[in-house]
Amino acid sequence: MPSPRTIPAIQRVRDVSLRNPLPTPPPGMVSLAVGEPDFDTPKIIRDSMNDALNRGETHYSNQLGLIPLREAIALQERRTHNPLTLDDVLVTHGGTAGLAATILGLIQPGDVVAIEDPTYSLYRDLVAYAGGTVKSFTRDSTGRLEPESLAEAVSNAKLVVVCQPSNPTGAIMNDADWMAIESATDDQQTLILSDEAYANLVYDDLAFISILDRVNLAGRGILCQTFSKKFAMTGWRVGYLVGPPSIISSAATVHRTFNGSVNTAVQYAALTALTEGQADADRMLETYADRRIRMEHVLNDTDGLHATRPEGAFYYFCKYADSRPSVEVARAAAEAGVLVRPGREFGPAGEGFVRLSFAVGLDDIHEGIARLGGILKLDGKH
């Protein structure tokens, strides 16, 4: 078998990647595959960028990010046990670049990275690009991390990657989950990267526990965050990392090599989002919460689809009663006029599922699920 060192990085990604770009939906097509808010960015944030441009904020920024923005991030993410400084913060080109900068800055050919299955497939692609190897861990029937699976996956791992609230399942990490990770990684002091893009989207008054809340992970935990989901700023491409200065330094080297500094005016808009955008974020969350319940009702009334109510994010991960692989189901759904994400995209454990987004209007939820239900082959009958 060829060594990772002898296979071009781009070929390694192509060999493992399960992500296919979504087409722009043609007229009449319903998309339940979208991974972004359907809201426009709040006006207060847009106005802030316009003001920055009118002030002439059109030059390169600090490679680590605008100092006022990094100060605001450090203030927001500071914990009693972990008083942050500017050296703990890096502003990135969205969460995607933050994940890439972390993984490519840490992983060398042959290194093992432990990743949940199913989960967001970008992590696996980045590990492949770096020449690393993925070991997977899973959840048990109650939705909690499975201890034996976790212990096996992290036994010789350099890095563990978690996504919470989960894309695609919406699960969040409770105290027991975090304790399991801490226990499994304590001996080797393994690094933990937590992608918390959907941290603001948590329902039913559930407590969200960030990696930064975990005292035992203060020296080896890395937070990746984005403004995309909470503030409907997907097209603005701004996020950040918080972690130990040595990790932030290595990530910053990768980030400036691949990306350079983040758009200056966008960073001023992000600063406004952090300091003045909470009310708008709360209003969007209320809408998602309502759609979550509405989508559940529609799913319950549709033969052949079953899903557990998600704790966070804006997806239902639906098990379907059809023997076809999820890629074929997604293809048939597209032919019927609705786009969905095949579960296999998120890992082997996702087979037999499709991911449906409720970051869309209620009419699209009803029509999209009706079209999806119409193509399912139940008991051998179409």
QUIWO-V96320 format. One record per residue. N is the residue number from 0. OMEGA is omega in whole degrees, 0 to 359 (* if undefined). Layout:
n:N omega:OMEGA
n:N omega:OMEGA
This chain:
n:0 omega:181
n:1 omega:175
n:2 omega:176
n:3 omega:181
n:4 omega:185
n:5 omega:179
n:6 omega:179
n:7 omega:184
n:8 omega:183
n:9 omega:178
n:10 omega:177
n:11 omega:179
n:12 omega:181
n:13 omega:181
n:14 omega:185
n:15 omega:189
n:16 omega:178
n:17 omega:184
n:18 omega:175
n:19 omega:179
n:20 omega:178
n:21 omega:175
n:22 omega:172
n:23 omega:184
n:24 omega:176
n:25 omega:178
n:26 omega:180
n:27 omega:178
n:28 omega:175
n:29 omega:178
n:30 omega:169
n:31 omega:182
n:32 omega:188
n:33 omega:178
n:34 omega:180
n:35 omega:177
n:36 omega:175
n:37 omega:177
n:38 omega:167
n:39 omega:176
n:40 omega:181
n:41 omega:186
n:42 omega:183
n:43 omega:179
n:44 omega:178
n:45 omega:180
n:46 omega:180
n:47 omega:178
n:48 omega:178
n:49 omega:178
n:50 omega:180
n:51 omega:178
n:52 omega:180
n:53 omega:176
n:54 omega:182
n:55 omega:179
n:56 omega:187
n:57 omega:183
n:58 omega:177
n:59 omega:174
n:60 omega:172
n:61 omega:183
n:62 omega:179
n:63 omega:182
n:64 omega:177
n:65 omega:181
n:66 omega:179
n:67 omega:179
n:68 omega:178
n:69 omega:176
n:70 omega:180
n:71 omega:178
n:72 omega:180
n:73 omega:179
n:74 omega:182
n:75 omega:186
n:76 omega:181
n:77 omega:175
n:78 omega:181
n:79 omega:182
n:80 omega:187
n:81 omega:179
n:82 omega:188
n:83 omega:172
n:84 omega:179
n:85 omega:180
n:86 omega:180
n:87 omega:189
n:88 omega:173
n:89 omega:174
n:90 omega:188
n:91 omega:175
n:92 omega:183
n:93 omega:178
n:94 omega:181
n:95 omega:180
n:96 omega:176
n:97 omega:177
n:98 omega:181
n:99 omega:182
n:100 omega:179
n:101 omega:185
n:102 omega:181
n:103 omega:177
n:104 omega:184
n:105 omega:192
n:106 omega:176
n:107 omega:179
n:108 omega:180
n:109 omega:179
n:110 omega:179
n:111 omega:175
n:112 omega:180
n:113 omega:185
n:114 omega:178
n:115 omega:174
n:116 omega:7
n:117 omega:176
n:118 omega:180
n:119 omega:191
n:120 omega:180
n:121 omega:182
n:122 omega:180
n:123 omega:179
n:124 omega:181
n:125 omega:177
n:126 omega:178
n:127 omega:179
n:128 omega:181
n:129 omega:181
n:130 omega:181
n:131 omega:180
n:132 omega:181
n:133 omega:166
n:134 omega:187
n:135 omega:169
n:136 omega:189
n:137 omega:175
n:138 omega:179
n:139 omega:185
n:140 omega:179
n:141 omega:180
n:142 omega:180
n:143 omega:179
n:144 omega:184
n:145 omega:190
n:146 omega:182
n:147 omega:177
n:148 omega:180
n:149 omega:182
n:150 omega:179
n:151 omega:184
n:152 omega:186
n:153 omega:188
n:154 omega:177
n:155 omega:183
n:156 omega:174
n:157 omega:185
n:158 omega:171
n:159 omega:178
n:160 omega:175
n:161 omega:178
n:162 omega:181
n:163 omega:354
n:164 omega:189
n:165 omega:162
n:166 omega:35
n:167 omega:194
n:168 omega:183
n:169 omega:180
n:170 omega:174
n:171 omega:181
n:172 omega:174
n:173 omega:184
n:174 omega:180
n:175 omega:178
n:176 omega:180
n:177 omega:179
n:178 omega:178
n:179 omega:179
n:180 omega:180
n:181 omega:181
n:182 omega:184
n:183 omega:186
n:184 omega:188
n:185 omega:185
n:186 omega:182
n:187 omega:183
n:188 omega:181
n:189 omega:177
n:190 omega:180
n:191 omega:175
n:192 omega:181
n:193 omega:176
n:194 omega:185
n:195 omega:183
n:196 omega:185
n:197 omega:186
n:198 omega:180
n:199 omega:185
n:200 omega:179
n:201 omega:190
n:202 omega:174
n:203 omega:179
n:204 omega:176
n:205 omega:178
n:206 omega:176
n:207 omega:181
n:208 omega:178
n:209 omega:174
n:210 omega:180
n:211 omega:177
n:212 omega:186
n:213 omega:183
n:214 omega:184
n:215 omega:181
n:216 omega:186
n:217 omega:183
n:218 omega:184
n:219 omega:178
n:220 omega:179
n:221 omega:176
n:222 omega:169
n:223 omega:183
n:224 omega:179
n:225 omega:174
n:226 omega:190
n:227 omega:188
n:228 omega:184
n:229 omega:187
n:230 omega:181
n:231 omega:183
n:232 omega:184
n:233 omega:183
n:234 omega:183
n:235 omega:177
n:236 omega:176
n:237 omega:179
n:238 omega:179
n:239 omega:172
n:240 omega:171
n:241 omega:181
n:242 omega:179
n:243 omega:184
n:244 omega:181
n:245 omega:178
n:246 omega:178
n:247 omega:179
n:248 omega:179
n:249 omega:177
n:250 omega:180
n:251 omega:178
n:252 omega:177
n:253 omega:185
n:254 omega:181
n:255 omega:177
n:256 omega:182
n:257 omega:193
n:258 omega:190
n:259 omega:183
n:260 omega:180
n:261 omega:178
n:262 omega:187
n:263 omega:182
n:264 omega:177
n:265 omega:180
n:266 omega:175
n:267 omega:176
n:268 omega:178
n:269 omega:177
n:270 omega:177
n:271 omega:178
n:272 omega:181
n:273 omega:188
n:274 omega:186
n:275 omega:189
n:276 omega:186
n:277 omega:182
n:278 omega:178
n:279 omega:178
n:280 omega:180
n:281 omega:179
n:282 omega:178
n:283 omega:179
n:284 omega:178
n:285 omega:179
n:286 omega:177
n:287 omega:181
n:288 omega:178
n:289 omega:180
n:290 omega:179
n:291 omega:180
n:292 omega:180
n:293 omega:180
n:294 omega:178
n:295 omega:179
n:296 omega:180
n:297 omega:179
n:298 omega:180
n:299 omega:180
n:300 omega:184
n:301 omega:178
n:302 omega:173
n:303 omega:179
n:304 omega:179
n:305 omega:180
n:306 omega:173
n:307 omega:180
n:308 omega:182
n:309 omega:177
n:310 omega:182
n:311 omega:184
n:312 omega:179
n:313 omega:179
n:314 omega:163
n:315 omega:176
n:316 omega:193
n:317 omega:171
n:318 omega:182
n:319 omega:181
n:320 omega:183
n:321 omega:186
n:322 omega:182
n:323 omega:174
n:324 omega:185
n:325 omega:178
n:326 omega:178
n:327 omega:177
n:328 omega:179
n:329 omega:179
n:330 omega:178
n:331 omega:178
n:332 omega:179
n:333 omega:178
n:334 omega:179
n:335 omega:174
n:336 omega:177
n:337 omega:177
n:338 omega:175
n:339 omega:176
n:340 omega:178
n:341 omega:183
n:342 omega:181
n:343 omega:178
n:344 omega:185
n:345 omega:178
n:346 omega:181
n:347 omega:181
n:348 omega:179
n:349 omega:180
n:350 omega:183
n:351 omega:180
n:352 omega:167
n:353 omega:178
n:354 omega:180
n:355 omega:180
n:356 omega:170
n:357 omega:170
n:358 omega:181
n:359 omega:181
n:360 omega:183
n:361 omega:178
n:362 omega:179
n:363 omega:177
n:364 omega:181
n:365 omega:184
n:366 omega:182
n:367 omega:180
n:368 omega:177
n:369 omega:180
n:370 omega:179
n:371 omega:179
n:372 omega:182
n:373 omega:182
n:374 omega:182
n:375 omega:179
n:376 omega:184
n:377 omega:179
n:378 omega:177
n:379 omega:180
n:380 omega:181
n:381 omega:*
